């Protein structure tokens, strides 16, 4: 039995090698021992993960009722 590992903020780790058929009919292949599949859809090499999910986002600034920003 194959074990797939889902990580909360990252890719789906799949034992390789794999052959992936995408909805548009294209085929992606990897012969790596473990393959990271992109779940965030930000990857430039989709369906494979390129760690784009690690990009930091600007922290949200909160506003008080009087309109001034909280730190």
N, C-alpha and C positions, 0 to 999 in steps of 0.2 A: 504494500500500500504506500502511495506517495503522501508526503506531508507538506501542506502549504502553510506558510507562516505569514499572517497578516499583522502588520505593525500599525499602531494608531495614527501616527503622523508620517508614514513613509510608504515604501513600496510593498508589493506582495512578493515574497520570496518563494520561488518555485525551484524544485530540483530540476536540473537540466540533464541533458540537452533538451530544448523545446522547439517546437514548430507552432507558430501562432497564425491562425487565419483570421484576418480582420474583416469587419462587416463589408468593406468595399472590395473584398476579394484579394487584396494583397496578402502576401505571406512574409512573416518575419521569422528568422531562425537564429538560434544562439546555441553554441556548443559548450557553453560554460557549465561548470559543476552546479552552481547556484545562479539563477537568473532573477533579477529584480524587475518586476513589472510595474509600470507607472500607474498609480491610482488617481493622482491629482490632475493629470492631463496637461501639465505644464512642460513636460519633457520635450526637448528638441529632437530626441531620438525615439519618440513614442512608437511602439508600446513599451519600450524599455526605459527604465529610470535613469535619469542623468543627474539626480539629486537636486533638481529645481525646487522641490518641496522645502528645501532648507533655506531658501531666500528669506531674509528677515523682512518683516513688515514694520511700518512705522507704528509706534505705540499710539493708541487712541488717547486723545486728550479729553478729559472730562470737563464739563462746564458746570459752574455753580448756578444757582437760580438767578443771581445778579448778573450773569453773563461772563464773569471772569473765569479763567482757566485754572483747573486744579493741577498740581504737579504730579 
